[in-house]
């Protein structure tokens, strides 16, 4: 019989009472806790694109830190961050370069970069898993991934005790969908069971990583970057498929924040491998640390399903404000706009202003928005 992630976790850590549970988490303790929300705490950030999924069924890795030349010119990139007047940087440690095996790490590059951030006064939001895992893990179908990732998070938090801000697993919804439903990355599966398995494993990895980080740094701030998604349908009546899809976008955060499923999602999840025991484990309590709900928004986050079955970007039919407001009303977590940009350089200033107006409107409506991120990949350099 194939192992599931929860049996592996319980065999190693027992049934609850995990390290970090005193700060909240899957042992059932309530981990709610808000930063002050004062305007002086607002984080205006940027980020360096650090995606590293595999394609070609694992044969090729798309390491965007490599493709944009960051490994050679990281000092310049950090200096440019400071030159922009920014103090906060969403930064992804290259997991496939750093994490070589269970309890085996190569810290050379991470040590250099993080020491320079300290020297320059940059506050990193460390992104520990951004769309890919090391080759030795395989992909997000591996049930050992959550427990193994806990060890990686613990090692990072131990080595860099001055770091307070983390995104353990970036965009769980996008990670799982592109890897296991749309067949584009990593396992390149195209079925619901693989899709839900990837969601389960990524959400469990994030929770266990939270617990490990909180044991080392009880005042850690976890900024869960998630894609603010919505699919419109060009029909008077929404189909069952699109109605379910618009519910599925919440599943990763439902599991992270212990928010109960509705009946339709519960039936779909049970049909595709979420056991009652696993569900109860996720619903036991919120993850540890101070939780900020990050919502990413690009024009392609909203899509329109046309009558002929084709899809096209919707771009601002609802916009970041309306989509994120639905997430906020559901989870009641402080918010951060964690990613946005537009590919057209000429349109970028207008897009930036539009996103900023969304943030200001949200704050005026008394939603605690604590930060904004202009997240743009650096172009490849010759």
URVENWO-V491467 format. One record per pair of residues at least 6 apart in sequence whose C-alpha atoms are under 6 Angstrom apart, sorted by the first residue. I is the first residue (numbers start at 1). J is the second residue. D is the distance in whole Angstrom. If there is no record, write none. Layout:
BEGIN
i = {I	I}
j = {J	J}
d = {D	D}
END
This chain:
BEGIN
i = {4	5	9	16	17	19	20	20	20	21	23	23	24	24	24	24	25	25	25	25	26	26	28	28	29	30	31	31	33	34	42	42	43	44	44	45	45	45	46	46	46	46	47	47	47	48	49	50	50	50	51	51	51	52	52	52	52	53	53	53	53	53	54	54	54	54	54	55	55	67	68	68	68	69	87	87	88	88	88	89	90	90	91	91	91	92	92	92	93	96	98	98	98	99	125	125	126	126	127	127	128	129	130	131	139	139	140	141	146	146	146	149	150	150	153	154	154	157	164	164	165	165	166	167	167	167	168	169	170	171	171	171	176	176	176	178	178	179	179	179	179	180	180	180	180	180	181	181	181	181	182	183	183	193	207	210	211	220	221	221	222	222	223	223	223	224	224	225	225	226	226	226	227	227	228	228	228	229	229	230	231	231	231	232	233	233	234	255	257	258	258	258	258	292	292	292	293	293	294	294	294	294	295	295	296	296	296	297	298	299	300	302	302	302	303	303	303	304	304	304	305	321	334	335	336	336	336	336	337	337	338	338	339	339	339	340	340	342	363}
j = {143	143	147	27	27	215	211	214	215	27	31	288	30	31	287	288	285	286	287	288	284	285	284	285	285	285	286	288	290	290	370	371	371	371	372	88	89	373	89	373	374	375	89	90	375	377	377	64	65	92	64	130	131	62	63	131	132	61	62	131	132	186	60	61	62	185	186	185	186	380	378	379	380	381	122	123	122	123	124	124	124	125	125	126	127	126	127	128	128	134	105	106	107	105	165	166	166	167	167	168	168	169	170	175	186	187	198	198	201	204	205	205	208	209	209	212	213	213	220	221	221	222	222	222	223	224	206	206	225	225	226	227	195	198	199	184	185	185	186	187	188	188	189	190	194	195	189	190	191	195	190	189	190	272	287	288	288	289	289	290	290	291	292	293	294	293	294	294	295	294	295	296	295	296	295	296	297	301	302	302	302	303	304	304	304	305	306	282	286	282	283	285	286	333	334	335	333	335	335	336	337	338	337	338	337	338	339	340	340	315	313	313	314	315	312	313	314	311	312	314	311	358	368	369	369	370	371	372	372	373	372	373	373	374	375	374	375	348	369}
d = {6	4	6	5	5	6	4	5	5	6	6	5	5	4	6	4	5	5	4	5	5	5	5	4	6	6	5	5	5	6	5	5	4	6	5	5	5	5	5	5	5	5	5	4	5	5	4	5	5	6	6	5	6	5	4	6	5	6	6	5	4	6	5	4	6	6	5	5	6	6	6	5	4	6	5	6	6	5	6	5	6	5	6	5	6	6	4	6	6	4	5	5	6	5	5	5	5	6	5	6	5	5	5	5	6	6	5	6	6	6	4	6	5	4	5	5	6	6	5	6	5	6	5	6	5	5	5	6	6	6	4	6	6	5	5	5	6	4	5	6	5	6	4	5	5	5	6	4	5	5	5	5	5	5	6	6	6	5	6	5	6	5	5	6	6	5	5	4	6	6	5	6	6	5	5	6	6	5	6	5	6	5	6	5	6	5	5	5	5	6	4	6	6	6	5	6	6	5	6	5	6	5	5	6	6	5	4	5	6	4	5	6	5	6	6	4	5	6	5	6	5	5	5	5	5	5	5	6	5	6	6	5	5	6	5	5	5	6	6}
END
